[in-house]
C-alpha cells in the first residue's frame, strides 16, 4: 500500500511541476484526441446548437425553440479559426465575442448569451463538435489586387 501511495505522490509531483513550468499563458497547444465529425454533427443537433447556429452547406433540423439571432458557422473564409479557438469558443463563449452588427443581440452585460455547456456536454461531444465544425470551413484566397507601379 505504501508503494502505491508513493507512486501516486510522485505522479502528483510531476503533474504539479509540469503545470508550474508551462504557465497559464505559455502558448502551448491544446492536444485532444481526434474527433468524429459525424458524431459531432449529431451532438450539435442534439444539444440544440441549431437554435442559434446554422452550418454552411447543411440543412440541419431546427431546435424546438429558436434563439434571438442565427449565426452562420463554416463556409468560405480567408482565415479559419484554429482548433484551439474552436474549442475555446465552445467552452468559453464569452472569451471573444463577434465584432459585427449583431454584437448587441449576442451579448448582455459583456457576456455571450450562448449557454455554457461545460456541465452538460461530455468531453467526447466537445471533441466531436469541434471536428464537425472544423470540417465545415474552407480557406480560400482573397482576390489580390495588383497595384500599378508608378515612376516619377
C-alpha positions as CSV (number, residue, x, y, z in Angstrom):
1,X,0.0,0.0,0.0
2,X,2.9,2.4,0.8
3,X,4.4,1.8,-2.6
4,X,1.1,2.8,-4.4
5,X,0.9,5.9,-2.2
6,X,4.5,6.7,-3.0
7,X,3.9,6.3,-6.8
8,X,0.8,8.5,-6.6
9,X,2.8,11.2,-4.8
10,X,5.5,11.1,-7.5
11,X,2.9,11.3,-10.2
12,X,1.2,14.3,-8.5
13,X,4.6,16.0,-8.2
14,X,5.3,15.6,-11.9
15,X,1.9,16.9,-12.8
16,X,2.5,19.9,-10.5
17,X,5.9,20.6,-11.9
18,X,4.6,20.4,-15.5
19,X,1.8,22.9,-14.6
20,X,4.3,25.3,-13.0
21,X,6.7,25.2,-15.9
22,X,4.1,25.6,-18.6
23,X,2.3,28.6,-17.0
24,X,-1.2,29.7,-17.8
25,X,-0.3,31.6,-20.9
26,X,2.7,29.7,-22.1
27,X,1.3,29.4,-25.7
28,X,1.3,25.6,-25.5
29,X,-1.2,23.9,-27.9
30,X,-4.2,22.0,-26.6
31,X,-4.0,18.5,-27.8
32,X,-7.1,16.4,-27.7
33,X,-7.9,13.0,-29.3
34,X,-9.1,13.1,-32.9
35,X,-12.8,13.7,-33.1
36,X,-15.6,12.1,-35.2
37,X,-17.2,14.8,-37.4
38,X,-20.4,12.7,-38.0
39,X,-20.9,12.2,-34.2
40,X,-20.1,15.9,-33.8
41,X,-22.9,16.8,-36.2
42,X,-25.3,14.6,-34.2
43,X,-24.2,16.2,-30.9
44,X,-24.5,19.7,-32.4
45,X,-28.2,18.9,-33.2
46,X,-29.0,17.0,-30.0
47,X,-27.5,19.8,-27.9
48,X,-29.8,22.2,-29.9
49,X,-26.9,24.4,-31.1
50,X,-29.2,24.9,-34.2
51,X,-31.3,27.2,-32.0
52,X,-28.7,29.9,-32.8
53,X,-26.4,28.5,-35.4
54,X,-26.7,27.3,-39.0
55,X,-23.9,25.5,-40.7
56,X,-22.8,26.4,-44.2
57,X,-23.9,23.8,-46.8
58,X,-26.1,21.8,-44.4
59,X,-29.8,21.7,-43.7
60,X,-29.9,20.7,-40.1
61,X,-33.1,20.1,-38.1
62,X,-34.1,23.3,-36.2
63,X,-34.3,23.3,-32.5
64,X,-37.6,23.4,-30.7
65,X,-37.0,27.0,-29.5
66,X,-35.1,29.4,-31.7
67,X,-32.6,31.9,-30.3
68,X,-32.7,35.7,-30.9
69,X,-30.2,35.6,-33.8
70,X,-28.8,33.0,-36.1
71,X,-25.1,32.9,-36.6
72,X,-23.6,31.1,-39.7
73,X,-20.7,28.7,-39.0
74,X,-18.5,27.2,-41.6
75,X,-18.2,28.2,-45.3
76,X,-15.5,30.0,-47.2
77,X,-13.2,32.1,-45.0
78,X,-9.9,33.8,-45.6
79,X,-8.6,32.5,-42.3
80,X,-10.1,29.6,-40.5
81,X,-10.3,29.5,-36.7
82,X,-7.6,27.3,-35.2
83,X,-8.5,24.1,-33.3
84,X,-7.8,25.9,-30.0
85,X,-10.0,28.8,-31.0
86,X,-12.9,26.5,-31.8
87,X,-12.6,24.6,-28.5
88,X,-12.4,27.9,-26.6
89,X,-15.5,29.3,-28.5
90,X,-17.5,26.2,-27.3
91,X,-16.4,26.0,-23.7
92,X,-16.0,29.8,-23.1
93,X,-18.4,31.6,-25.4
94,X,-17.7,35.0,-23.8
95,X,-13.9,34.7,-24.5
96,X,-14.2,36.5,-27.8
97,X,-17.4,38.0,-28.9
98,X,-18.1,38.6,-32.6
99,X,-17.4,42.1,-33.8
100,X,-20.3,42.7,-36.1
101,X,-23.7,44.3,-36.2
102,X,-25.2,41.5,-34.1
103,X,-23.0,42.3,-31.1
104,X,-25.9,43.9,-29.2
105,X,-28.0,40.8,-29.9
106,X,-25.4,38.2,-28.9
107,X,-24.2,39.7,-25.6
108,X,-25.7,41.0,-22.4
109,X,-23.5,43.0,-20.0
110,X,-20.4,42.0,-22.0
111,X,-21.2,38.3,-21.7
112,X,-22.3,36.0,-24.5
113,X,-25.9,34.8,-24.4
114,X,-24.7,31.4,-25.6
115,X,-25.3,29.0,-22.8
116,X,-22.2,27.4,-21.2
117,X,-22.4,23.7,-21.8
118,X,-19.5,22.7,-19.6
119,X,-21.7,20.8,-17.1
120,X,-23.9,19.3,-19.9
121,X,-21.6,18.3,-22.7
122,X,-19.1,15.4,-22.4
123,X,-15.5,15.8,-23.5
124,X,-16.2,13.4,-26.3
125,X,-19.1,15.6,-27.5
126,X,-16.8,18.6,-27.4
127,X,-14.1,16.9,-29.4
128,X,-16.6,15.6,-32.0
129,X,-18.4,19.0,-32.3
130,X,-15.0,20.7,-32.9
131,X,-14.1,18.1,-35.5
132,X,-17.5,18.7,-37.2
133,X,-17.2,22.5,-37.2
134,X,-13.5,22.3,-38.3
135,X,-14.6,20.2,-41.3
136,X,-17.2,22.8,-42.4
137,X,-14.7,25.6,-43.0
138,X,-12.8,26.1,-46.3
139,X,-10.0,28.5,-46.6
140,X,-10.0,30.4,-49.8
141,X,-7.5,33.0,-51.0
142,X,-8.8,36.5,-51.2
143,X,-8.6,38.1,-54.6
144,X,-5.4,40.0,-54.8
145,X,-5.1,43.4,-56.4
146,X,-2.1,44.4,-58.4
147,X,-1.2,48.0,-57.7
148,X,0.2,49.8,-60.7
149,X,3.9,50.8,-60.4
150,X,4.3,54.5,-60.7
151,X,7.5,56.0,-61.9
152,X,8.3,59.6,-61.1
